[in-house]
Amino acid sequence: MRLILLIALLLWALPALAQQCNLRTVIVGALAKNFQEVVTWNGFSGDKTIEIFTSAGGGTWSLVVTNPNRTSCLITHGGSWRDLKRAPVGTETRKSE
């Protein structure tokens, strides 16, 4: 989970050239309609909400950051996601569920 937050923060710091930003309701609606994605993970970084949206069956995923004013930005997206079991501290291997 910390790795996801680190990646999100690093991506947030990159130039916003490829980001698509809009009201959160618009972004969430577009992800649901176009990719059948729903929120499957969220966390907080300062005053921002970081969310991972995924579609069923390991299809697509999207990383969205929402500001306190409810403006959300699609930071990045991809495919072939999978759930990972939490590895014990100090181990490097994670098994997929």
C-alpha positions as YAML, in Angstrom:
chain: A
units: angstrom
residues:
- id: 1
  name: MET
  ca: [0.00, 0.00, 0.00]
- id: 2
  name: ARG
  ca: [2.87, 2.36, 0.72]
- id: 3
  name: LEU
  ca: [4.31, 1.57, -2.68]
- id: 4
  name: ILE
  ca: [1.04, 2.61, -4.33]
- id: 5
  name: LEU
  ca: [1.06, 5.87, -2.36]
- id: 6
  name: LEU
  ca: [4.68, 6.51, -3.31]
- id: 7
  name: ILE
  ca: [3.93, 5.90, -6.97]
- id: 8
  name: ALA
  ca: [0.87, 8.15, -6.80]
- id: 9
  name: LEU
  ca: [2.86, 10.93, -5.20]
- id: 10
  name: LEU
  ca: [5.64, 10.64, -7.75]
- id: 11
  name: LEU
  ca: [3.16, 10.71, -10.61]
- id: 12
  name: TRP
  ca: [1.38, 13.67, -9.00]
- id: 13
  name: ALA
  ca: [4.63, 15.62, -9.07]
- id: 14
  name: LEU
  ca: [5.12, 15.08, -12.82]
- id: 15
  name: PRO
  ca: [3.93, 17.77, -15.24]
- id: 16
  name: ALA
  ca: [0.18, 17.65, -15.76]
- id: 17
  name: LEU
  ca: [0.34, 17.45, -19.55]
- id: 18
  name: ALA
  ca: [-1.36, 14.06, -19.82]
- id: 19
  name: GLN
  ca: [-3.71, 14.46, -16.88]
- id: 20
  name: GLN
  ca: [-7.43, 14.67, -17.42]
- id: 21
  name: CYS
  ca: [-9.11, 16.69, -14.66]
- id: 22
  name: ASN
  ca: [-12.77, 17.40, -13.99]
- id: 23
  name: LEU
  ca: [-15.31, 17.25, -11.19]
- id: 24
  name: ARG
  ca: [-15.06, 13.96, -9.31]
- id: 25
  name: THR
  ca: [-18.58, 12.95, -10.34]
- id: 26
  name: VAL
  ca: [-17.64, 13.36, -14.02]
- id: 27
  name: ILE
  ca: [-14.42, 11.31, -13.71]
- id: 28
  name: VAL
  ca: [-16.10, 8.53, -11.67]
- id: 29
  name: GLY
  ca: [-19.05, 8.42, -14.07]
- id: 30
  name: ALA
  ca: [-16.78, 8.18, -17.12]
- id: 31
  name: LEU
  ca: [-14.72, 5.36, -15.58]
- id: 32
  name: ALA
  ca: [-17.90, 3.44, -14.72]
- id: 33
  name: LYS
  ca: [-19.57, 3.99, -18.10]
- id: 34
  name: ASN
  ca: [-16.57, 3.49, -20.39]
- id: 35
  name: PHE
  ca: [-14.56, 0.87, -18.49]
- id: 36
  name: GLN
  ca: [-16.95, -0.55, -15.85]
- id: 37
  name: GLU
  ca: [-14.45, 0.51, -13.17]
- id: 38
  name: VAL
  ca: [-15.28, 1.03, -9.51]
- id: 39
  name: VAL
  ca: [-13.18, 2.17, -6.55]
- id: 40
  name: THR
  ca: [-11.34, -0.78, -5.01]
- id: 41
  name: TRP
  ca: [-8.72, 1.08, -2.96]
- id: 42
  name: ASN
  ca: [-8.34, 4.53, -1.46]
- id: 43
  name: GLY
  ca: [-5.96, 6.38, 0.80]
- id: 44
  name: PHE
  ca: [-5.06, 9.90, 1.82]
- id: 45
  name: SER
  ca: [-1.99, 12.02, 1.26]
- id: 46
  name: GLY
  ca: [-2.28, 15.30, 3.09]
- id: 47
  name: ASP
  ca: [-5.55, 16.82, 1.93]
- id: 48
  name: LYS
  ca: [-5.77, 14.73, -1.25]
- id: 49
  name: THR
  ca: [-7.64, 11.46, -1.75]
- id: 50
  name: ILE
  ca: [-5.91, 8.84, -3.88]
- id: 51
  name: GLU
  ca: [-8.06, 6.12, -5.42]
- id: 52
  name: ILE
  ca: [-7.52, 3.05, -7.56]
- id: 53
  name: PHE
  ca: [-10.47, 2.12, -9.79]
- id: 54
  name: THR
  ca: [-10.55, -1.39, -11.31]
- id: 55
  name: SER
  ca: [-12.80, -3.36, -13.61]
- id: 56
  name: ALA
  ca: [-13.86, -6.94, -12.92]
- id: 57
  name: GLY
  ca: [-11.65, -9.83, -13.93]
- id: 58
  name: GLY
  ca: [-8.33, -8.00, -14.10]
- id: 59
  name: GLY
  ca: [-9.22, -5.83, -17.05]
- id: 60
  name: THR
  ca: [-8.45, -2.14, -16.62]
- id: 61
  name: TRP
  ca: [-7.36, 0.10, -13.74]
- id: 62
  name: SER
  ca: [-7.09, 3.85, -13.19]
- id: 63
  name: LEU
  ca: [-5.30, 6.01, -10.60]
- id: 64
  name: VAL
  ca: [-7.28, 9.12, -9.61]
- id: 65
  name: VAL
  ca: [-6.29, 11.93, -7.22]
- id: 66
  name: THR
  ca: [-9.02, 14.18, -5.81]
- id: 67
  name: ASN
  ca: [-8.40, 17.60, -4.29]
- id: 68
  name: PRO
  ca: [-10.44, 19.05, -1.41]
- id: 69
  name: ASN
  ca: [-12.47, 21.11, -3.91]
- id: 70
  name: ARG
  ca: [-13.71, 17.78, -5.41]
- id: 71
  name: THR
  ca: [-11.71, 18.22, -8.61]
- id: 72
  name: SER
  ca: [-10.29, 14.85, -9.64]
- id: 73
  name: CYS
  ca: [-7.43, 14.11, -12.01]
- id: 74
  name: LEU
  ca: [-6.87, 10.85, -13.84]
- id: 75
  name: ILE
  ca: [-3.14, 10.39, -13.26]
- id: 76
  name: THR
  ca: [-2.53, 7.15, -15.15]
- id: 77
  name: HIS
  ca: [-4.30, 3.95, -16.22]
- id: 78
  name: GLY
  ca: [-3.52, 0.51, -17.53]
- id: 79
  name: GLY
  ca: [-4.61, -3.09, -17.84]
- id: 80
  name: SER
  ca: [-4.01, -6.58, -16.51]
- id: 81
  name: TRP
  ca: [-4.28, -5.66, -12.82]
- id: 82
  name: ARG
  ca: [-4.36, -8.33, -10.12]
- id: 83
  name: ASP
  ca: [-5.03, -8.41, -6.42]
- id: 84
  name: LEU
  ca: [-2.03, -9.24, -4.27]
- id: 85
  name: LYS
  ca: [-2.05, -10.81, -0.84]
- id: 86
  name: ARG
  ca: [-0.28, -8.70, 1.75]
- id: 87
  name: ALA
  ca: [3.24, -10.03, 2.26]
- id: 88
  name: PRO
  ca: [4.70, -10.24, 5.77]
- id: 89
  name: VAL
  ca: [7.06, -7.39, 6.63]
- id: 90
  name: GLY
  ca: [10.59, -8.15, 5.46]
- id: 91
  name: THR
  ca: [9.61, -10.46, 2.62]
- id: 92
  name: GLU
  ca: [9.84, -9.59, -1.03]
- id: 93
  name: THR
  ca: [7.35, -12.02, -2.52]
- id: 94
  name: ARG
  ca: [3.62, -11.59, -2.88]
- id: 95
  name: LYS
  ca: [1.29, -14.27, -4.15]
- id: 96
  name: SER
  ca: [-1.68, -13.37, -6.30]
- id: 97
  name: GLU
  ca: [-5.10, -14.36, -4.98]
...
